[in-house]
Amino acid sequence: MVHPVLVERGAHRTWLKWHRARRKATDPVFTGARILEGMRLGASVEVDLVIHADHGCAVLHNFALEKETTGTGLVRETPSDVLRGLHLRGNDGAVLPDRVMLLEDLCALLVEQPPRQGALLQLDFKEELAALDGRTIANFAKSVGPVADAFILSGGDIGAIRALSHAIPALRTGYDPCYGESLARLKATGDFAAFIGEALIAAPQADMIYLAFELVLAAENAGFDIVAPIHAAGKTIDAWTIRQVTPASLEQVERLLALKVDQITTDDPEGLHAALAP
């Protein structure tokens, strides 16, 4: 059986990252079973992290609980024991049997069921540096440290990524500059070379640069290969996010593959992989 993990074009491999731990478009997000399946298959999988009341992280995307879970209020104000008692909601809002996971729960799963060599679980930290304190950083390091080689920590606030990864030398990191002042300058100037140059200077230790796929293709339309300087710096690039598999999105993916991006984030890895099959 062929699994939706990567696409090969010539000598280049492009990984299909399971966005929010989805294998296919109909999957609910952040379920332990799908995360473990992806890691067992050697896939690239992504989950989000937000801070909760007990100075740890919950595996959730939103700062408020209502949309993703059976809870109400802000994650930041909710204790860990309450979070663990909440159920996730499906794409249609239906209550699932799966419960909210905390970061330490996720790490414990990987200790119990070690991932296949080459599998990579992205921890996309949704908070800013100002949200961090010493206890949160210490709890993050305690949870992630024993399984750090399975993770890459990413985010749009490079200060937060530095603070969290400082205590875990083995932890790979990534940077997403598609937010804030640098993106505003790009929109004002159209200077793609300066934009990616600033990103590489801001995150010299990052292993991967995350860019909105629309930005990658806009740079190509302007005559600039934004992938090349990333590779020249010894880093890899993730292009995010292909939401649906359609004739239009397949044309976009083919352009990304031709540019030799190293990873494409998608909500439908299974469907995209099947559509790209020779």
Buried (B, 14 or more C-beta within 10 A) or exposed (E): EEBBBBBEEEEEEBBBBBBBBBBBBEBBBBBBEBBBBBBBBBBBBBBBBBBBBBBBBBBBBBBBBEEBBBBEEBBBEBEBEBBEEBBBBBEEEEEBEBBBBBBBBBBBBBEEEEBEEEBBBBBBBBBEBEBBEEEBBEBBBBBBBEBBEBBBBBBBBBEBBBBBBEBBEEBBBBBBBBEEEBBEBBEEEEBBEEBBEBBBEEBEEBBBBBBBBEBBBBBBEEEBBBBEBBBEBEBBBBBBBBEEBEEEBBEBBEBBBEBBBBBBBBBBBBBBBEBBEE
